[in-house]
Amino acid sequence: MRTPFRSRRTVLTSGSAALVLTLAISPTAAAETSRPARQSGSLVLVGGGLKDDNAQVYGEIIERAGGARARIGVITASSVPASQDPYADDPDKCSNSECNGAYHAGVFKRHGAADAQWIPVDLDHIANADSDAVVRQVNSMTGFFFGGGDQSRYLTTLLNGAAHTDSDVLAAIRAKLAAGAVVSGSSAGAQIAAGADMVTGGESYEGLRDGSSPGYFEDATRLGYEPEGGFGFLRSGLVDTHTGAYGREGRVMRLAADTGHDRVYALEENTALLVEHPGGPRERVGVLGPRGVAVFDLRRARVHEGPKAAGGGTEGKHGSWSVSGVRFDYLTDGDRYDPRLRLTFPASVKRPLAPRSTTPVPANTDVFHSMANPAGVPYSFLTTARALAATRAQRTAEATTYEDGPRFTVTFAKVPGFTAWSGDGATPQTLTGLSIRVVGR
């Protein structure tokens, strides 16, 4: 549930000209739209990398779509169209919207759907987004799956230009969701479910250093976002995908802070965020799959923007940025989350974990999986968080970015209320209430 708009408060610290901001929901994020605010259906959003043999997630989508009677409409407009695929005529090499649609349809059928069909809307068939025949096809479906690719193509094909209004096909899908259907997606297909300020690209280090900007950018490291958002199926928080694999924890905190959002759902690969009754007072969230979903809560976060560096170069042009007071919950299979109460409820098989190890948390000098690191990524944000949860030798741990211009230090702290949960009595699986601070120096 979206937090009501609050005015910003600014404070200048004495002698440093560092700006302190108490986060607030931005007017853009809080604005009401003409789209239905409450839905009785559900979302199954996967953080990318959905494996063909993930019977748990595919089974959940199919079950929510009617089980043995499920009819899944597959939308792959985020892929390049056949006209741009040099291998369009080769079924073994093709990677375009039509052949990807057929592929996903086949996977759903193998997992037990009664039927699965490609919805023929893409850059080669934009007019189909307002076709009566395609709308009838949509209305015959009981569930939908949005494939991965580039989410900007979904905006181009299924929304009406700068007005950002629904095409007839998207309006029909939205109505089906409101009536109880399931809408699912992976990677870009999950990202497009987001509301205002949908992320469009970027890396954690460059995002922390330079901040975010509206738009799409050729520079893949630049943190960008679409102010009008995606389809707005999920509005209780920003959405990001491939989080652990690509080290995106830093970029989600910066984007949320820059755009005035106080919550982010950061989805891991091959794992689903389940959302029931999205947009209403009964909205509930769960996690299904082998990895997890992080919830970053910035309700009590404070942002510090230091003085800008001289010289006008890219490095430091936004000053030395930091954020403190971010709450980090990490949910794994079977866990539930209440967006209204902002509480995580671990699965019934998990119990609070009393740390037994006295081993210090290992050093982590590449907390956000830098692409610039020639040695690869041996250690990550989540690994540090779990290592801290597993030891009784420390209450805090620090990890740093690989880059040093400036170098960002991430401090993880076990504050009152922090709990690690385990299903085996030894391994920290679910984390609740870990405090995060990011400081650039």
C-alpha positions in Angstrom: 0.0 0.0 0.0 1.4 3.4 -1.0 2.4 5.6 1.9 0.7 9.0 1.8 2.8 11.9 0.5 4.9 13.6 3.1 6.8 16.8 2.7 10.6 16.7 2.5 12.7 17.9 5.3 16.2 19.3 4.6 19.0 20.0 7.1 22.4 21.5 6.5 25.1 20.1 8.8 27.3 22.7 10.4 30.7 23.2 8.8 30.3 20.7 6.0 27.6 21.8 3.6 26.4 18.2 3.5 22.7 17.9 2.7 20.6 15.6 4.8 17.2 14.4 3.4 14.5 12.5 5.1 13.0 10.3 2.4 9.4 10.9 1.2 7.1 9.5 -1.4 7.5 11.7 -4.5 4.4 13.3 -6.1 5.1 11.3 -9.2 5.1 8.0 -7.2 2.0 9.0 -5.2 -0.1 10.3 -8.1 -3.4 8.6 -8.7 -4.1 7.3 -12.1 -7.2 6.2 -14.1 -6.1 2.6 -13.9 -7.9 0.2 -11.5 -6.3 0.6 -8.1 -7.4 -2.8 -6.8 -7.3 -6.2 -8.3 -8.5 -9.5 -7.1 -6.1 -11.5 -9.2 -2.4 -12.3 -8.5 1.1 -11.7 -9.8 3.9 -14.1 -10.1 7.0 -12.1 -10.9 10.4 -13.9 -11.5 13.8 -12.1 -11.2 15.0 -13.6 -14.5 16.8 -16.8 -15.3 13.6 -18.9 -15.0 14.7 -22.5 -15.7 12.6 -24.8 -17.8 12.6 -27.4 -15.0 11.3 -25.1 -12.3 8.1 -27.0 -11.7 7.5 -25.1 -8.5 7.1 -21.7 -10.2 5.5 -22.9 -13.4 3.2 -25.1 -11.4 2.2 -22.1 -9.3 1.3 -20.0 -12.4 -0.7 -22.8 -13.9 -2.5 -23.6 -10.6 -3.5 -19.9 -10.3 -4.7 -19.9 -13.9 -7.0 -22.9 -13.3 -4.9 -25.9 -13.0 -5.6 -28.5 -15.7 -7.9 -26.0 -17.4 -5.3 -23.2 -17.5 -5.0 -21.3 -20.7 -1.8 -19.1 -20.8 -1.4 -16.1 -23.1 2.3 -15.5 -23.7 3.5 -12.0 -24.5 7.0 -11.6 -25.8 6.9 -8.1 -27.3 10.1 -7.3 -25.3 12.1 -9.5 -27.8 13.3 -8.3 -31.1 10.7 -8.9 -33.9 11.3 -11.5 -36.6 12.2 -8.7 -39.1 15.3 -7.9 -37.0 16.4 -11.5 -36.3 18.9 -12.8 -38.9 18.1 -16.4 -37.8 14.3 -15.9 -37.9 13.9 -18.9 -40.3 16.1 -21.2 -38.3 14.2 -22.8 -35.4 17.5 -23.8 -33.7 19.0 -20.3 -33.7 16.0 -17.9 -33.7 15.6 -15.4 -30.9 12.7 -13.2 -31.7 9.3 -12.5 -30.3 7.4 -15.1 -32.3 9.8 -18.0 -31.7 10.3 -17.1 -28.1 6.5 -17.0 -27.7 6.3 -20.5 -29.2 9.1 -21.7 -26.9 7.4 -20.4 -23.7 4.1 -21.8 -24.8 5.7 -25.2 -25.2 7.2 -25.0 -21.7 3.8 -24.2 -20.1 2.2 -27.1 -22.0 4.9 -29.4 -20.8 4.2 -28.3 -17.2 0.5 -29.1 -17.5 -1.3 -26.1 -19.0 -4.3 -27.1 -21.1 -3.2 -24.5 -23.7 -0.7 -21.8 -24.1 -0.6 -19.4 -27.0 1.5 -16.5 -28.3 -0.3 -13.2 -28.2 0.9 -11.7 -31.6 1.9 -8.2 -30.5 5.4 -7.0 -31.1 7.3 -4.3 -33.0 6.3 -6.0 -36.3 2.6 -6.1 -35.2 2.0 -3.0 -33.2 -1.5 -2.6 -34.7 -2.5 -5.9 -33.2 -2.4 -4.2 -29.7 -5.8 -2.6 -30.7 -7.1 -5.6 -32.7 -10.5 -6.9 -31.8 -9.4 -10.4 -32.8 -6.4 -10.3 -30.4 -8.5 -8.8 -27.6 -10.8 -11.8 -28.1 -7.8 -14.1 -27.8 -6.7 -12.4 -24.6 -10.2 -12.7 -23.2 -10.1 -16.5 -23.8 -7.1 -16.9 -21.6 -7.0 -17.5 -17.8 -3.5 -16.4 -17.2 -0.6 -14.5 -18.8 3.2 -14.6 -19.0 5.4 -11.7 -20.1 8.8 -12.9 -21.3 12.2 -11.2 -20.9 14.1 -8.9 -23.1 13.9 -5.1 -23.2 11.0 -3.6 -21.2 11.0 -0.5 -23.3 9.6 -2.5 -26.2 6.6 -3.4 -24.0 6.0 0.4 -23.5 6.3 0.9 -27.2 3.9 -1.9 -28.2 1.3 -2.0 -25.5 0.9 1.6 -24.4 -0.2 4.6 -26.4 2.8 6.9 -26.7 3.5 9.8 -24.4 -0.1 9.5 -23.0 1.0 6.2 -21.5 -2.6 4.9 -21.8 -3.5 1.3 -22.3 -3.9 -0.3 -25.7 -7.0 -2.4 -26.1 -4.9 -5.6 -25.5 -3.3 -4.3 -22.3 -6.7 -3.0 -21.1 -8.1 -6.5 -21.6 -5.2 -8.0 -19.6 -5.7 -5.5 -16.9 -9.4 -6.3 -16.7 -8.7 -10.0 -16.5 -6.3 -9.4 -13.6 -8.9 -7.3 -11.8 -11.4 -10.2 -12.3 -9.0 -12.8 -10.8 -6.6 -13.9 -13.5 -2.9 -14.4 -12.8 -0.3 -12.2 -14.6 3.3 -13.5 -14.5 6.6 -12.5 -16.0 10.3 -13.0 -15.9 13.1 -10.4 -16.1 11.8 -7.6 -18.2 8.4 -9.3 -18.0 8.6 -8.8 -14.2 10.1 -5.3 -14.4 7.2 -4.1 -16.6 4.8 -4.8 -13.8 6.2 -1.8 -11.9 4.5 1.5 -11.3 6.1 4.9 -11.4 9.9 5.3 -11.8 10.5 1.8 -13.3 14.3 1.2 -13.6 15.5 1.1 -17.2 19.2 0.2 -16.7 22.4 0.9 -14.8 25.0 -0.6 -12.5 25.3 -0.2 -8.7 28.6 1.6 -8.5 27.9 4.2 -11.2 24.4 4.7 -9.8 25.7 5.3 -6.3 28.3 7.7 -7.6 26.4 9.6 -10.2 22.7 9.2 -9.2 19.8 8.4 -11.4 18.3 10.2 -14.4 15.0 9.7 -16.3 15.3 8.0 -19.6 17.0 5.1 -21.5 20.8 5.3 -22.1 23.3 3.7 -24.4 25.7 3.6 -21.5 24.6 0.4 -19.8 26.2 1.5 -16.5 24.1 4.7 -16.2 21.2 4.4 -13.8 18.0 5.3 -15.6 14.3 5.1 -14.9 11.0 5.7 -16.6 9.1 8.3 -14.5 5.7 7.2 -15.9 6.6 3.6 -15.0 5.5 0.3 -16.5 2.1 -1.2 -16.5 1.5 -0.4 -12.8 0.3 -3.9 -11.8 2.4 -3.6 -8.6 2.6 -0.2 -6.9 3.6 -0.9 -3.3 7.3 -0.7 -4.1 9.8 -0.4 -6.9 10.8 -3.6 -8.6 14.2 -4.8 -9.7 15.4 -8.1 -11.2 18.6 -10.3 -11.4 19.5 -8.6 -8.1 22.1 -11.0 -6.6 23.5 -12.2 -10.0 24.3 -8.6 -11.1 24.9 -7.0 -7.8 22.0 -4.5 -8.1 21.5 -3.9 -4.4 23.3 -0.5 -4.6 21.3 0.7 -7.6 18.0 -0.1 -6.0 18.8 1.9 -2.9 20.0 4.9 -4.9 17.0 4.8 -7.3 14.5 4.6 -4.4 16.1 7.4 -2.6 16.3 9.6 -5.7 12.7 9.1 -6.7 11.1 9.2 -3.2 10.1 5.6 -2.9 10.4 4.0 0.5 10.3 0.3 -0.6 11.9 -1.9 -3.2 11.3 -5.5 -4.1 14.6 -6.9 -5.4 14.0 -10.2 -7.1 16.6 -13.0 -7.4 16.9 -15.3 -10.5 14.7 -18.4 -10.9 12.6 -17.3 -7.9 9.2 -15.7 -7.8 7.6 -12.9 -5.9 3.9 -13.9 -5.4 1.5 -11.0 -5.0 -2.1 -11.5 -4.1 -4.7 -8.8 -4.5 -2.2 -6.3 -5.8 -3.1 -2.7 -5.1 -5.7 -3.2 -2.4 -5.7 -3.3 1.4 -5.5 -7.1 1.3 -2.3 -7.1 -0.8 0.0 -9.9 0.5 3.4 -11.0 -0.8 5.2 -14.3 -0.8 8.3 -16.0 -2.2 8.6 -19.2 -4.1 11.8 -20.8 -5.4 15.4 -21.7 -4.7 16.8 -18.2 -4.0 15.0 -15.2 -2.5 13.6 -11.7 -2.7 15.1 -8.8 -0.8 12.8 -6.0 0.6 14.6 -2.7 1.1 12.6 -0.5 3.4 13.7 3.2 3.3 10.9 4.6 5.5 13.4 5.8 8.1 16.4 6.2 5.7 18.4 9.4 5.7 20.3 10.6 2.6 23.5 12.7 2.8 24.7 14.6 -0.3 28.1 16.0 0.2 29.7 18.9 -1.7 30.4 18.3 -5.3 33.9 17.8 -6.5 35.5 20.5 -8.5 36.6 20.1 -12.1 33.3 19.1 -13.7 34.2 15.5 -14.5 31.8 12.6 -14.2 33.4 11.3 -11.1 32.0 13.0 -8.0 29.7 15.4 -10.0 26.9 14.6 -7.6 29.0 14.8 -4.5 29.8 12.1 -2.0 26.5 10.4 -1.5 25.5 8.2 1.4 22.4 6.6 2.9 21.7 5.2 6.4 18.8 3.6 8.2 17.8 1.2 5.4 16.1 -1.9 6.6 16.9 -5.1 4.7 14.7 -8.2 4.9 15.6 -11.2 2.8 12.7 -13.6 2.1 13.2 -17.2 0.9 10.9 -20.0 -0.1 7.6 -20.1 1.8 8.0 -16.7 3.5 5.3 -14.1 3.5 5.3 -10.3 3.7 2.6 -7.8 4.6 3.2 -4.5 2.7 0.7 -2.6 5.0 2.4 -3.7 8.3 5.8 -3.9 6.7 6.4 -7.2 8.4 8.0 -10.5 7.2 6.5 -13.8 8.3 9.0 -16.6 7.8 7.7 -20.0 6.7 6.3 -22.2 9.5 9.2 -24.6 9.1 11.8 -22.0 10.0 12.9 -21.0 13.5 15.0 -18.2 14.8 18.7 -19.0 14.5 21.0 -18.5 17.5 24.5 -17.9 15.9 27.1 -20.4 17.1 30.1 -19.5 14.9 32.9 -17.3 16.3 34.5 -16.9 12.9 34.8 -13.2 11.8 32.9 -12.2 8.6 35.4 -12.5 5.7 36.6 -9.4 3.9 34.4 -8.4 0.9 36.0 -5.9 -1.5 33.5 -6.3 -4.3 30.1 -6.0 -2.6 28.1 -5.2 -5.8 29.6 -7.6 -8.3 31.6 -5.1 -10.4 32.0 -5.8 -14.1 35.4 -4.1 -13.8 36.8 -6.8 -11.5 39.0 -9.1 -13.6 39.0 -11.7 -10.9 35.3 -12.2 -11.1 32.9 -12.0 -8.1 33.9 -14.3 -5.2 31.7 -12.5 -2.6 28.5 -10.6 -2.6 26.2 -8.3 -0.6 23.9 -11.2 0.5 26.9 -13.4 1.4 28.2 -10.7 3.8 24.7 -10.3 5.3 24.4 -14.0 5.9 27.9 -14.4 7.3 27.2 -11.7 9.8 23.9 -13.4 10.8 25.8 -16.7 11.3 28.5 -15.4 13.7 28.3 -14.2 17.3 31.7 -12.6 17.0 30.4 -9.4 15.4 27.4 -7.1 15.5 28.5 -5.2 12.4 30.4 -6.0 9.2 31.7 -3.8 6.4 32.1 -4.5 2.7 33.4 -2.2 0.0 33.0 -1.5 -3.7 35.7 -2.7 -6.1 35.9 0.8 -7.5 37.5 3.6 -5.5 36.6 6.9 -7.0 35.0 7.3 -4.5 35.0 3.9 -2.7 31.6 3.1 -1.1 31.5 1.2 2.2 28.5 -0.8 3.1 27.9 -1.4 6.8 25.6 -4.2 7.9 24.4 -4.0 11.5 22.4 -6.3 13.8 20.1 -3.7 15.4 17.4 -4.5 17.9 14.8 -6.6 16.2 17.1 -8.3 13.8 16.5 -12.0 13.5 18.0 -14.7 11.2 15.7 -17.7 10.5 16.6 -21.2 9.5 14.9 -24.3 8.3 17.9 -26.6 9.2 19.0 -25.0 12.5 22.4 -24.1 11.2 22.2 -21.9 8.0 20.8 -18.4 8.0 18.1 -18.5 5.2 15.7 -15.6 6.0 16.9 -12.3 7.4 14.6 -9.7 9.0 15.5 -6.2 10.2 19.2 -5.9 9.2 20.3 -2.3 9.1 22.2 -1.1 6.0 24.4 2.1 5.6 26.2 3.1 2.4 28.9 5.8 2.6 31.0 7.1 -0.2 34.5 8.4 0.6 
